[in-house]
Amino acid sequence: MAREQVTEIVAEMVANVMSVAVAPGDAVAFGDTVALLESMKMEIPVITEVAGTVRAVKVGPGDVVQEGDVLLELTLA
């Protein structure tokens, strides 16, 4: 049995989570927007750099994240 390859999508800066567009079990493609953050009154889309399936969502709207915090875990396609 092959071992699952999991990757994490992390926050690149301190920000507020405005919305999360995916849930566990959702399939995502390269370039999909999976969340929207806000920092210094700027909206920052969080875009996937890999295709896969959402394994876990670690944040929700209203959360404050720090640089490096895990937003989502993906199982690679």
mmJSON file of the N, C-alpha and C atoms, coordinates in Angstrom:
{"data_MODEL":{"atom_site":{
"group_PDB":["ATOM","ATOM","ATOM","ATOM","ATOM","ATOM","ATOM","ATOM","ATOM","ATOM","ATOM","ATOM","ATOM","ATOM","ATOM","ATOM","ATOM","ATOM","ATOM","ATOM","ATOM","ATOM","ATOM","ATOM","ATOM","ATOM","ATOM","ATOM","ATOM","ATOM","ATOM","ATOM","ATOM","ATOM","ATOM","ATOM","ATOM","ATOM","ATOM","ATOM","ATOM","ATOM","ATOM","ATOM","ATOM","ATOM","ATOM","ATOM","ATOM","ATOM","ATOM","ATOM","ATOM","ATOM","ATOM","ATOM","ATOM","ATOM","ATOM","ATOM","ATOM","ATOM","ATOM","ATOM","ATOM","ATOM","ATOM","ATOM","ATOM","ATOM","ATOM","ATOM","ATOM","ATOM","ATOM","ATOM","ATOM","ATOM","ATOM","ATOM","ATOM","ATOM","ATOM","ATOM","ATOM","ATOM","ATOM","ATOM","ATOM","ATOM","ATOM","ATOM","ATOM","ATOM","ATOM","ATOM","ATOM","ATOM","ATOM","ATOM","ATOM","ATOM","ATOM","ATOM","ATOM","ATOM","ATOM","ATOM","ATOM","ATOM","ATOM","ATOM","ATOM","ATOM","ATOM","ATOM","ATOM","ATOM","ATOM","ATOM","ATOM","ATOM","ATOM","ATOM","ATOM","ATOM","ATOM","ATOM","ATOM","ATOM","ATOM","ATOM","ATOM","ATOM","ATOM","ATOM","ATOM","ATOM","ATOM","ATOM","ATOM","ATOM","ATOM","ATOM","ATOM","ATOM","ATOM","ATOM","ATOM","ATOM","ATOM","ATOM","ATOM","ATOM","ATOM","ATOM","ATOM","ATOM","ATOM","ATOM","ATOM","ATOM","ATOM","ATOM","ATOM","ATOM","ATOM","ATOM","ATOM","ATOM","ATOM","ATOM","ATOM","ATOM","ATOM","ATOM","ATOM","ATOM","ATOM","ATOM","ATOM","ATOM","ATOM","ATOM","ATOM","ATOM","ATOM","ATOM","ATOM","ATOM","ATOM","ATOM","ATOM","ATOM","ATOM","ATOM","ATOM","ATOM","ATOM","ATOM","ATOM","ATOM","ATOM","ATOM","ATOM","ATOM","ATOM","ATOM","ATOM","ATOM","ATOM","ATOM","ATOM","ATOM","ATOM","ATOM","ATOM","ATOM","ATOM","ATOM","ATOM","ATOM","ATOM","ATOM","ATOM","ATOM","ATOM","ATOM","ATOM","ATOM","ATOM"],
"id":[1,2,3,4,5,6,7,8,9,10,11,12,13,14,15,16,17,18,19,20,21,22,23,24,25,26,27,28,29,30,31,32,33,34,35,36,37,38,39,40,41,42,43,44,45,46,47,48,49,50,51,52,53,54,55,56,57,58,59,60,61,62,63,64,65,66,67,68,69,70,71,72,73,74,75,76,77,78,79,80,81,82,83,84,85,86,87,88,89,90,91,92,93,94,95,96,97,98,99,100,101,102,103,104,105,106,107,108,109,110,111,112,113,114,115,116,117,118,119,120,121,122,123,124,125,126,127,128,129,130,131,132,133,134,135,136,137,138,139,140,141,142,143,144,145,146,147,148,149,150,151,152,153,154,155,156,157,158,159,160,161,162,163,164,165,166,167,168,169,170,171,172,173,174,175,176,177,178,179,180,181,182,183,184,185,186,187,188,189,190,191,192,193,194,195,196,197,198,199,200,201,202,203,204,205,206,207,208,209,210,211,212,213,214,215,216,217,218,219,220,221,222,223,224,225,226,227,228,229,230,231],
"type_symbol":["N","C","C","N","C","C","N","C","C","N","C","C","N","C","C","N","C","C","N","C","C","N","C","C","N","C","C","N","C","C","N","C","C","N","C","C","N","C","C","N","C","C","N","C","C","N","C","C","N","C","C","N","C","C","N","C","C","N","C","C","N","C","C","N","C","C","N","C","C","N","C","C","N","C","C","N","C","C","N","C","C","N","C","C","N","C","C","N","C","C","N","C","C","N","C","C","N","C","C","N","C","C","N","C","C","N","C","C","N","C","C","N","C","C","N","C","C","N","C","C","N","C","C","N","C","C","N","C","C","N","C","C","N","C","C","N","C","C","N","C","C","N","C","C","N","C","C","N","C","C","N","C","C","N","C","C","N","C","C","N","C","C","N","C","C","N","C","C","N","C","C","N","C","C","N","C","C","N","C","C","N","C","C","N","C","C","N","C","C","N","C","C","N","C","C","N","C","C","N","C","C","N","C","C","N","C","C","N","C","C","N","C","C","N","C","C","N","C","C","N","C","C","N","C","C","N","C","C","N","C","C"],
"label_atom_id":["N","CA","C","N","CA","C","N","CA","C","N","CA","C","N","CA","C","N","CA","C","N","CA","C","N","CA","C","N","CA","C","N","CA","C","N","CA","C","N","CA","C","N","CA","C","N","CA","C","N","CA","C","N","CA","C","N","CA","C","N","CA","C","N","CA","C","N","CA","C","N","CA","C","N","CA","C","N","CA","C","N","CA","C","N","CA","C","N","CA","C","N","CA","C","N","CA","C","N","CA","C","N","CA","C","N","CA","C","N","CA","C","N","CA","C","N","CA","C","N","CA","C","N","CA","C","N","CA","C","N","CA","C","N","CA","C","N","CA","C","N","CA","C","N","CA","C","N","CA","C","N","CA","C","N","CA","C","N","CA","C","N","CA","C","N","CA","C","N","CA","C","N","CA","C","N","CA","C","N","CA","C","N","CA","C","N","CA","C","N","CA","C","N","CA","C","N","CA","C","N","CA","C","N","CA","C","N","CA","C","N","CA","C","N","CA","C","N","CA","C","N","CA","C","N","CA","C","N","CA","C","N","CA","C","N","CA","C","N","CA","C","N","CA","C","N","CA","C","N","CA","C","N","CA","C","N","CA","C","N","CA","C","N","CA","C","N","CA","C"],
"label_alt_id":[null,null,null,null,null,null,null,null,null,null,null,null,null,null,null,null,null,null,null,null,null,null,null,null,null,null,null,null,null,null,null,null,null,null,null,null,null,null,null,null,null,null,null,null,null,null,null,null,null,null,null,null,null,null,null,null,null,null,null,null,null,null,null,null,null,null,null,null,null,null,null,null,null,null,null,null,null,null,null,null,null,null,null,null,null,null,null,null,null,null,null,null,null,null,null,null,null,null,null,null,null,null,null,null,null,null,null,null,null,null,null,null,null,null,null,null,null,null,null,null,null,null,null,null,null,null,null,null,null,null,null,null,null,null,null,null,null,null,null,null,null,null,null,null,null,null,null,null,null,null,null,null,null,null,null,null,null,null,null,null,null,null,null,null,null,null,null,null,null,null,null,null,null,null,null,null,null,null,null,null,null,null,null,null,null,null,null,null,null,null,null,null,null,null,null,null,null,null,null,null,null,null,null,null,null,null,null,null,null,null,null,null,null,null,null,null,null,null,null,null,null,null,null,null,null,null,null,null,null,null,null],
"label_comp_id":["MET","MET","MET","ALA","ALA","ALA","ARG","ARG","ARG","GLU","GLU","GLU","GLN","GLN","GLN","VAL","VAL","VAL","THR","THR","THR","GLU","GLU","GLU","ILE","ILE","ILE","VAL","VAL","VAL","ALA","ALA","ALA","GLU","GLU","GLU","MET","MET","MET","VAL","VAL","VAL","ALA","ALA","ALA","ASN","ASN","ASN","VAL","VAL","VAL","MET","MET","MET","SER","SER","SER","VAL","VAL","VAL","ALA","ALA","ALA","VAL","VAL","VAL","ALA","ALA","ALA","PRO","PRO","PRO","GLY","GLY","GLY","ASP","ASP","ASP","ALA","ALA","ALA","VAL","VAL","VAL","ALA","ALA","ALA","PHE","PHE","PHE","GLY","GLY","GLY","ASP","ASP","ASP","THR","THR","THR","VAL","VAL","VAL","ALA","ALA","ALA","LEU","LEU","LEU","LEU","LEU","LEU","GLU","GLU","GLU","SER","SER","SER","MET","MET","MET","LYS","LYS","LYS","MET","MET","MET","GLU","GLU","GLU","ILE","ILE","ILE","PRO","PRO","PRO","VAL","VAL","VAL","ILE","ILE","ILE","THR","THR","THR","GLU","GLU","GLU","VAL","VAL","VAL","ALA","ALA","ALA","GLY","GLY","GLY","THR","THR","THR","VAL","VAL","VAL","ARG","ARG","ARG","ALA","ALA","ALA","VAL","VAL","VAL","LYS","LYS","LYS","VAL","VAL","VAL","GLY","GLY","GLY","PRO","PRO","PRO","GLY","GLY","GLY","ASP","ASP","ASP","VAL","VAL","VAL","VAL","VAL","VAL","GLN","GLN","GLN","GLU","GLU","GLU","GLY","GLY","GLY","ASP","ASP","ASP","VAL","VAL","VAL","LEU","LEU","LEU","LEU","LEU","LEU","GLU","GLU","GLU","LEU","LEU","LEU","THR","THR","THR","LEU","LEU","LEU","ALA","ALA","ALA"],
"label_asym_id":["A","A","A","A","A","A","A","A","A","A","A","A","A","A","A","A","A","A","A","A","A","A","A","A","A","A","A","A","A","A","A","A","A","A","A","A","A","A","A","A","A","A","A","A","A","A","A","A","A","A","A","A","A","A","A","A","A","A","A","A","A","A","A","A","A","A","A","A","A","A","A","A","A","A","A","A","A","A","A","A","A","A","A","A","A","A","A","A","A","A","A","A","A","A","A","A","A","A","A","A","A","A","A","A","A","A","A","A","A","A","A","A","A","A","A","A","A","A","A","A","A","A","A","A","A","A","A","A","A","A","A","A","A","A","A","A","A","A","A","A","A","A","A","A","A","A","A","A","A","A","A","A","A","A","A","A","A","A","A","A","A","A","A","A","A","A","A","A","A","A","A","A","A","A","A","A","A","A","A","A","A","A","A","A","A","A","A","A","A","A","A","A","A","A","A","A","A","A","A","A","A","A","A","A","A","A","A","A","A","A","A","A","A","A","A","A","A","A","A","A","A","A","A","A","A","A","A","A","A","A","A"],
"label_entity_id":["1","1","1","1","1","1","1","1","1","1","1","1","1","1","1","1","1","1","1","1","1","1","1","1","1","1","1","1","1","1","1","1","1","1","1","1","1","1","1","1","1","1","1","1","1","1","1","1","1","1","1","1","1","1","1","1","1","1","1","1","1","1","1","1","1","1","1","1","1","1","1","1","1","1","1","1","1","1","1","1","1","1","1","1","1","1","1","1","1","1","1","1","1","1","1","1","1","1","1","1","1","1","1","1","1","1","1","1","1","1","1","1","1","1","1","1","1","1","1","1","1","1","1","1","1","1","1","1","1","1","1","1","1","1","1","1","1","1","1","1","1","1","1","1","1","1","1","1","1","1","1","1","1","1","1","1","1","1","1","1","1","1","1","1","1","1","1","1","1","1","1","1","1","1","1","1","1","1","1","1","1","1","1","1","1","1","1","1","1","1","1","1","1","1","1","1","1","1","1","1","1","1","1","1","1","1","1","1","1","1","1","1","1","1","1","1","1","1","1","1","1","1","1","1","1","1","1","1","1","1","1"],
"label_seq_id":[1,1,1,2,2,2,3,3,3,4,4,4,5,5,5,6,6,6,7,7,7,8,8,8,9,9,9,10,10,10,11,11,11,12,12,12,13,13,13,14,14,14,15,15,15,16,16,16,17,17,17,18,18,18,19,19,19,20,20,20,21,21,21,22,22,22,23,23,23,24,24,24,25,25,25,26,26,26,27,27,27,28,28,28,29,29,29,30,30,30,31,31,31,32,32,32,33,33,33,34,34,34,35,35,35,36,36,36,37,37,37,38,38,38,39,39,39,40,40,40,41,41,41,42,42,42,43,43,43,44,44,44,45,45,45,46,46,46,47,47,47,48,48,48,49,49,49,50,50,50,51,51,51,52,52,52,53,53,53,54,54,54,55,55,55,56,56,56,57,57,57,58,58,58,59,59,59,60,60,60,61,61,61,62,62,62,63,63,63,64,64,64,65,65,65,66,66,66,67,67,67,68,68,68,69,69,69,70,70,70,71,71,71,72,72,72,73,73,73,74,74,74,75,75,75,76,76,76,77,77,77],
"pdbx_PDB_ins_code":[null,null,null,null,null,null,null,null,null,null,null,null,null,null,null,null,null,null,null,null,null,null,null,null,null,null,null,null,null,null,null,null,null,null,null,null,null,null,null,null,null,null,null,null,null,null,null,null,null,null,null,null,null,null,null,null,null,null,null,null,null,null,null,null,null,null,null,null,null,null,null,null,null,null,null,null,null,null,null,null,null,null,null,null,null,null,null,null,null,null,null,null,null,null,null,null,null,null,null,null,null,null,null,null,null,null,null,null,null,null,null,null,null,null,null,null,null,null,null,null,null,null,null,null,null,null,null,null,null,null,null,null,null,null,null,null,null,null,null,null,null,null,null,null,null,null,null,null,null,null,null,null,null,null,null,null,null,null,null,null,null,null,null,null,null,null,null,null,null,null,null,null,null,null,null,null,null,null,null,null,null,null,null,null,null,null,null,null,null,null,null,null,null,null,null,null,null,null,null,null,null,null,null,null,null,null,null,null,null,null,null,null,null,null,null,null,null,null,null,null,null,null,null,null,null,null,null,null,null,null,null],
"Cartn_x":[0.842,0.0,0.88,0.607,1.395,1.039,2.035,1.84,1.287,0.32,-0.25,0.806,0.829,1.694,0.836,1.205,0.439,1.306,0.683,1.378,0.535,1.192,0.504,0.511,-0.597,-0.663,-0.577,0.406,0.66,0.444,0.206,0.064,1.44,1.475,2.741,2.975,1.959,2.089,1.027,1.138,0.107,-1.124,-2.285,-3.499,-4.736,-5.87,-7.179,-7.728,-8.355,-9.003,-10.382,-10.612,-11.917,-12.87,-12.366,-13.212,-12.352,-12.966,-12.339,-13.294,-12.786,-13.635,-13.72,-13.058,-13.033,-13.336,-13.648,-13.909,-13.193,-12.981,-12.349,-13.086,-12.288,-12.843,-12.969,-12.89,-12.973,-11.71,-11.879,-10.743,-10.36,-9.051,-8.552,-7.542,-7.485,-6.544,-5.494,-4.401,-3.359,-4.003,-3.747,-4.256,-5.604,-6.238,-7.52,-7.314,-8.261,-8.262,-8.978,-8.287,-8.855,-9.244,-8.723,-9.054,-8.767,-9.329,-9.088,-8.659,-7.491,-6.964,-7.035,-6.944,-6.913,-5.793,-4.972,-3.879,-3.694,-3.683,-3.49,-4.496,-5.746,-6.866,-6.714,-5.819,-5.64,-6.151,-6.911,-7.36,-6.281,-5.947,-4.896,-5.478,-5.639,-6.127,-5.034,-5.436,-4.521,-4.779,-3.764,-3.898,-3.042,-3.619,-2.875,-1.802,-0.704,0.386,0.491,-0.459,-0.509,-1.975,-2.194,-3.544,-3.658,-4.845,-5.041,-6.422,-6.546,-7.806,-7.582,-8.51,-8.389,-8.513,-7.48,-7.45,-7.978,-7.582,-8.01,-7.976,-8.932,-8.96,-8.651,-7.591,-7.11,-7.569,-8.219,-8.634,-10.064,-10.651,-11.986,-12.101,-13.178,-13.38,-13.289,-12.585,-12.408,-11.139,-10.495,-9.233,-8.128,-7.18,-5.963,-4.839,-4.11,-3.007,-1.678,-0.644,0.714,1.45,2.525,3.348,3.773,3.53,3.912,2.836,1.726,0.632,0.024,-0.338,-0.952,-2.424,-2.818,-4.205,-4.973,-4.341,-4.968,-3.935,-4.396,-3.568,-4.208,-3.374,-3.839,-3.166,-3.945,-3.388,-3.156,-1.926,-1.588,-2.256,-2.622,-3.298,-2.304],
"Cartn_y":[-1.179,0.0,1.233,2.169,3.393,4.35,5.058,6.027,7.323,7.928,9.2,10.293,11.095,12.265,13.454,14.114,15.24,16.487,17.583,18.866,19.87,20.862,21.89,23.202,23.913,25.279,26.179,27.077,27.905,29.381,30.144,31.595,32.202,33.137,33.784,35.05,35.462,36.674,36.641,37.553,37.719,38.269,37.634,38.067,37.555,38.115,37.63,36.726,35.621,34.734,35.312,35.682,36.215,35.09,34.109,32.993,31.8,30.633,29.389,28.791,28.512,28.093,26.578,25.827,24.369,23.697,22.404,21.593,20.261,19.527,18.212,17.347,16.696,15.839,16.524,17.852,18.586,18.364,18.233,18.155,19.566,19.826,21.122,20.907,21.87,21.834,22.916,22.773,23.803,25.144,26.16,27.503,27.831,26.871,27.148,28.052,28.959,29.782,28.995,28.748,27.924,28.735,29.947,30.806,32.251,33.15,34.569,35.162,35.79,36.432,37.945,38.674,40.132,40.589,41.473,42.058,43.499,44.404,45.831,46.316,45.866,46.244,45.775,44.802,44.202,42.764,42.362,40.98,40.149,39.012,38.143,36.762,36.379,35.027,33.999,32.86,31.746,30.758,30.539,29.753,28.497,27.36,26.105,26.05,25.417,25.214,23.751,22.931,21.502,21.088,19.939,19.363,18.295,18.138,17.111,17.165,16.551,16.506,17.128,17.973,18.614,17.54,17.439,16.454,17.083,18.339,19.024,20.53,21.205,22.672,23.068,23.84,24.157,25.52,26.333,27.682,27.932,28.991,29.384,30.891,31.396,32.842,33.489,34.613,35.325,34.97,33.869,33.495,34.461,34.656,35.414,34.4,34.478,33.541,34.292,33.574,34.103,33.539,34.185,33.674,32.246,31.319,29.933,29.039,29.63,28.799,27.963,26.733,25.834,26.217,26.471,26.776,25.515,24.703,23.488,22.4,21.165,20.018,19.39,19.056,18.421,17.065,16.084,14.813,14.969,14.745,14.991,13.996,14.503,13.672,12.758],
"Cartn_z":[0.0,0.0,0.0,-0.912,-1.017,0.115,0.572,1.639,1.048,1.709,1.261,1.289,0.239,0.245,0.631,1.724,2.236,2.161,1.735,1.728,2.496,3.049,3.822,3.056,3.13,2.611,3.829,3.829,5.011,4.706,5.765,5.644,5.374,4.453,4.121,4.929,5.719,6.534,7.629,8.578,9.594,8.887,9.125,8.421,9.144,8.759,9.202,8.115,8.515,7.552,7.264,6.004,5.599,5.224,4.459,4.041,3.665,3.727,3.28,2.251,1.045,-0.073,-0.248,0.624,0.476,1.809,1.731,2.913,2.736,3.829,3.694,2.673,1.817,0.773,-0.576,-0.601,-1.869,-2.697,-4.003,-4.927,-5.329,-5.39,-5.845,-6.961,-7.866,-8.983,-8.788,-9.507,-9.498,-9.836,-9.017,-9.293,-8.68,-7.997,-7.344,-6.133,-5.909,-4.701,-3.612,-2.501,-1.435,-0.201,-0.097,1.044,0.668,1.477,1.274,2.607,2.618,3.814,3.647,4.77,4.744,5.653,5.117,5.898,5.447,6.393,6.094,5.043,5.188,4.316,2.873,2.667,1.338,1.397,0.372,0.271,-0.419,0.171,-0.35,-0.618,-1.892,-2.171,-1.884,-1.322,-1.098,-2.229,-3.055,-4.279,-4.173,-4.596,-4.533,-5.613,-5.272,-6.224,-6.624,-6.138,-6.453,-6.589,-7.217,-7.286,-6.208,-5.661,-4.653,-4.055,-2.888,-2.152,-0.784,-0.365,0.942,2.022,2.822,3.919,5.206,5.462,6.688,6.464,7.067,7.091,8.525,8.716,10.059,10.571,9.713,10.091,9.624,10.141,9.717,9.666,9.085,9.007,10.392,10.448,11.706,12.444,12.082,12.726,12.317,13.208,12.906,12.779,11.674,11.447,11.443,11.834,11.832,10.626,10.244,9.143,9.464,8.515,8.696,9.266,9.752,10.281,9.146,9.466,8.484,8.308,7.06,6.733,6.355,5.474,4.953,4.787,4.814,4.433,3.201,2.204,0.992,0.834,0.386,-0.061,-1.553,-2.005,-3.402,-4.331,-5.514,-6.519,-7.189],
"occupancy":[1.0,1.0,1.0,1.0,1.0,1.0,1.0,1.0,1.0,1.0,1.0,1.0,1.0,1.0,1.0,1.0,1.0,1.0,1.0,1.0,1.0,1.0,1.0,1.0,1.0,1.0,1.0,1.0,1.0,1.0,1.0,1.0,1.0,1.0,1.0,1.0,1.0,1.0,1.0,1.0,1.0,1.0,1.0,1.0,1.0,1.0,1.0,1.0,1.0,1.0,1.0,1.0,1.0,1.0,1.0,1.0,1.0,1.0,1.0,1.0,1.0,1.0,1.0,1.0,1.0,1.0,1.0,1.0,1.0,1.0,1.0,1.0,1.0,1.0,1.0,1.0,1.0,1.0,1.0,1.0,1.0,1.0,1.0,1.0,1.0,1.0,1.0,1.0,1.0,1.0,1.0,1.0,1.0,1.0,1.0,1.0,1.0,1.0,1.0,1.0,1.0,1.0,1.0,1.0,1.0,1.0,1.0,1.0,1.0,1.0,1.0,1.0,1.0,1.0,1.0,1.0,1.0,1.0,1.0,1.0,1.0,1.0,1.0,1.0,1.0,1.0,1.0,1.0,1.0,1.0,1.0,1.0,1.0,1.0,1.0,1.0,1.0,1.0,1.0,1.0,1.0,1.0,1.0,1.0,1.0,1.0,1.0,1.0,1.0,1.0,1.0,1.0,1.0,1.0,1.0,1.0,1.0,1.0,1.0,1.0,1.0,1.0,1.0,1.0,1.0,1.0,1.0,1.0,1.0,1.0,1.0,1.0,1.0,1.0,1.0,1.0,1.0,1.0,1.0,1.0,1.0,1.0,1.0,1.0,1.0,1.0,1.0,1.0,1.0,1.0,1.0,1.0,1.0,1.0,1.0,1.0,1.0,1.0,1.0,1.0,1.0,1.0,1.0,1.0,1.0,1.0,1.0,1.0,1.0,1.0,1.0,1.0,1.0,1.0,1.0,1.0,1.0,1.0,1.0,1.0,1.0,1.0,1.0,1.0,1.0,1.0,1.0,1.0,1.0,1.0,1.0],
"B_iso_or_equiv":[0.0,0.0,0.0,0.0,0.0,0.0,0.0,0.0,0.0,0.0,0.0,0.0,0.0,0.0,0.0,0.0,0.0,0.0,0.0,0.0,0.0,0.0,0.0,0.0,0.0,0.0,0.0,0.0,0.0,0.0,0.0,0.0,0.0,0.0,0.0,0.0,0.0,0.0,0.0,0.0,0.0,0.0,0.0,0.0,0.0,0.0,0.0,0.0,0.0,0.0,0.0,0.0,0.0,0.0,0.0,0.0,0.0,0.0,0.0,0.0,0.0,0.0,0.0,0.0,0.0,0.0,0.0,0.0,0.0,0.0,0.0,0.0,0.0,0.0,0.0,0.0,0.0,0.0,0.0,0.0,0.0,0.0,0.0,0.0,0.0,0.0,0.0,0.0,0.0,0.0,0.0,0.0,0.0,0.0,0.0,0.0,0.0,0.0,0.0,0.0,0.0,0.0,0.0,0.0,0.0,0.0,0.0,0.0,0.0,0.0,0.0,0.0,0.0,0.0,0.0,0.0,0.0,0.0,0.0,0.0,0.0,0.0,0.0,0.0,0.0,0.0,0.0,0.0,0.0,0.0,0.0,0.0,0.0,0.0,0.0,0.0,0.0,0.0,0.0,0.0,0.0,0.0,0.0,0.0,0.0,0.0,0.0,0.0,0.0,0.0,0.0,0.0,0.0,0.0,0.0,0.0,0.0,0.0,0.0,0.0,0.0,0.0,0.0,0.0,0.0,0.0,0.0,0.0,0.0,0.0,0.0,0.0,0.0,0.0,0.0,0.0,0.0,0.0,0.0,0.0,0.0,0.0,0.0,0.0,0.0,0.0,0.0,0.0,0.0,0.0,0.0,0.0,0.0,0.0,0.0,0.0,0.0,0.0,0.0,0.0,0.0,0.0,0.0,0.0,0.0,0.0,0.0,0.0,0.0,0.0,0.0,0.0,0.0,0.0,0.0,0.0,0.0,0.0,0.0,0.0,0.0,0.0,0.0,0.0,0.0,0.0,0.0,0.0,0.0,0.0,0.0],
"pdbx_formal_charge":[null,null,null,null,null,null,null,null,null,null,null,null,null,null,null,null,null,null,null,null,null,null,null,null,null,null,null,null,null,null,null,null,null,null,null,null,null,null,null,null,null,null,null,null,null,null,null,null,null,null,null,null,null,null,null,null,null,null,null,null,null,null,null,null,null,null,null,null,null,null,null,null,null,null,null,null,null,null,null,null,null,null,null,null,null,null,null,null,null,null,null,null,null,null,null,null,null,null,null,null,null,null,null,null,null,null,null,null,null,null,null,null,null,null,null,null,null,null,null,null,null,null,null,null,null,null,null,null,null,null,null,null,null,null,null,null,null,null,null,null,null,null,null,null,null,null,null,null,null,null,null,null,null,null,null,null,null,null,null,null,null,null,null,null,null,null,null,null,null,null,null,null,null,null,null,null,null,null,null,null,null,null,null,null,null,null,null,null,null,null,null,null,null,null,null,null,null,null,null,null,null,null,null,null,null,null,null,null,null,null,null,null,null,null,null,null,null,null,null,null,null,null,null,null,null,null,null,null,null,null,null],
"auth_seq_id":[1,1,1,2,2,2,3,3,3,4,4,4,5,5,5,6,6,6,7,7,7,8,8,8,9,9,9,10,10,10,11,11,11,12,12,12,13,13,13,14,14,14,15,15,15,16,16,16,17,17,17,18,18,18,19,19,19,20,20,20,21,21,21,22,22,22,23,23,23,24,24,24,25,25,25,26,26,26,27,27,27,28,28,28,29,29,29,30,30,30,31,31,31,32,32,32,33,33,33,34,34,34,35,35,35,36,36,36,37,37,37,38,38,38,39,39,39,40,40,40,41,41,41,42,42,42,43,43,43,44,44,44,45,45,45,46,46,46,47,47,47,48,48,48,49,49,49,50,50,50,51,51,51,52,52,52,53,53,53,54,54,54,55,55,55,56,56,56,57,57,57,58,58,58,59,59,59,60,60,60,61,61,61,62,62,62,63,63,63,64,64,64,65,65,65,66,66,66,67,67,67,68,68,68,69,69,69,70,70,70,71,71,71,72,72,72,73,73,73,74,74,74,75,75,75,76,76,76,77,77,77],
"auth_comp_id":["MET","MET","MET","ALA","ALA","ALA","ARG","ARG","ARG","GLU","GLU","GLU","GLN","GLN","GLN","VAL","VAL","VAL","THR","THR","THR","GLU","GLU","GLU","ILE","ILE","ILE","VAL","VAL","VAL","ALA","ALA","ALA","GLU","GLU","GLU","MET","MET","MET","VAL","VAL","VAL","ALA","ALA","ALA","ASN","ASN","ASN","VAL","VAL","VAL","MET","MET","MET","SER","SER","SER","VAL","VAL","VAL","ALA","ALA","ALA","VAL","VAL","VAL","ALA","ALA","ALA","PRO","PRO","PRO","GLY","GLY","GLY","ASP","ASP","ASP","ALA","ALA","ALA","VAL","VAL","VAL","ALA","ALA","ALA","PHE","PHE","PHE","GLY","GLY","GLY","ASP","ASP","ASP","THR","THR","THR","VAL","VAL","VAL","ALA","ALA","ALA","LEU","LEU","LEU","LEU","LEU","LEU","GLU","GLU","GLU","SER","SER","SER","MET","MET","MET","LYS","LYS","LYS","MET","MET","MET","GLU","GLU","GLU","ILE","ILE","ILE","PRO","PRO","PRO","VAL","VAL","VAL","ILE","ILE","ILE","THR","THR","THR","GLU","GLU","GLU","VAL","VAL","VAL","ALA","ALA","ALA","GLY","GLY","GLY","THR","THR","THR","VAL","VAL","VAL","ARG","ARG","ARG","ALA","ALA","ALA","VAL","VAL","VAL","LYS","LYS","LYS","VAL","VAL","VAL","GLY","GLY","GLY","PRO","PRO","PRO","GLY","GLY","GLY","ASP","ASP","ASP","VAL","VAL","VAL","VAL","VAL","VAL","GLN","GLN","GLN","GLU","GLU","GLU","GLY","GLY","GLY","ASP","ASP","ASP","VAL","VAL","VAL","LEU","LEU","LEU","LEU","LEU","LEU","GLU","GLU","GLU","LEU","LEU","LEU","THR","THR","THR","LEU","LEU","LEU","ALA","ALA","ALA"],
"auth_asym_id":["A","A","A","A","A","A","A","A","A","A","A","A","A","A","A","A","A","A","A","A","A","A","A","A","A","A","A","A","A","A","A","A","A","A","A","A","A","A","A","A","A","A","A","A","A","A","A","A","A","A","A","A","A","A","A","A","A","A","A","A","A","A","A","A","A","A","A","A","A","A","A","A","A","A","A","A","A","A","A","A","A","A","A","A","A","A","A","A","A","A","A","A","A","A","A","A","A","A","A","A","A","A","A","A","A","A","A","A","A","A","A","A","A","A","A","A","A","A","A","A","A","A","A","A","A","A","A","A","A","A","A","A","A","A","A","A","A","A","A","A","A","A","A","A","A","A","A","A","A","A","A","A","A","A","A","A","A","A","A","A","A","A","A","A","A","A","A","A","A","A","A","A","A","A","A","A","A","A","A","A","A","A","A","A","A","A","A","A","A","A","A","A","A","A","A","A","A","A","A","A","A","A","A","A","A","A","A","A","A","A","A","A","A","A","A","A","A","A","A","A","A","A","A","A","A","A","A","A","A","A","A"],
"auth_atom_id":["N","CA","C","N","CA","C","N","CA","C","N","CA","C","N","CA","C","N","CA","C","N","CA","C","N","CA","C","N","CA","C","N","CA","C","N","CA","C","N","CA","C","N","CA","C","N","CA","C","N","CA","C","N","CA","C","N","CA","C","N","CA","C","N","CA","C","N","CA","C","N","CA","C","N","CA","C","N","CA","C","N","CA","C","N","CA","C","N","CA","C","N","CA","C","N","CA","C","N","CA","C","N","CA","C","N","CA","C","N","CA","C","N","CA","C","N","CA","C","N","CA","C","N","CA","C","N","CA","C","N","CA","C","N","CA","C","N","CA","C","N","CA","C","N","CA","C","N","CA","C","N","CA","C","N","CA","C","N","CA","C","N","CA","C","N","CA","C","N","CA","C","N","CA","C","N","CA","C","N","CA","C","N","CA","C","N","CA","C","N","CA","C","N","CA","C","N","CA","C","N","CA","C","N","CA","C","N","CA","C","N","CA","C","N","CA","C","N","CA","C","N","CA","C","N","CA","C","N","CA","C","N","CA","C","N","CA","C","N","CA","C","N","CA","C","N","CA","C","N","CA","C","N","CA","C","N","CA","C","N","CA","C","N","CA","C","N","CA","C"],
"pdbx_PDB_model_num":[1,1,1,1,1,1,1,1,1,1,1,1,1,1,1,1,1,1,1,1,1,1,1,1,1,1,1,1,1,1,1,1,1,1,1,1,1,1,1,1,1,1,1,1,1,1,1,1,1,1,1,1,1,1,1,1,1,1,1,1,1,1,1,1,1,1,1,1,1,1,1,1,1,1,1,1,1,1,1,1,1,1,1,1,1,1,1,1,1,1,1,1,1,1,1,1,1,1,1,1,1,1,1,1,1,1,1,1,1,1,1,1,1,1,1,1,1,1,1,1,1,1,1,1,1,1,1,1,1,1,1,1,1,1,1,1,1,1,1,1,1,1,1,1,1,1,1,1,1,1,1,1,1,1,1,1,1,1,1,1,1,1,1,1,1,1,1,1,1,1,1,1,1,1,1,1,1,1,1,1,1,1,1,1,1,1,1,1,1,1,1,1,1,1,1,1,1,1,1,1,1,1,1,1,1,1,1,1,1,1,1,1,1,1,1,1,1,1,1,1,1,1,1,1,1,1,1,1,1,1,1]
}}}
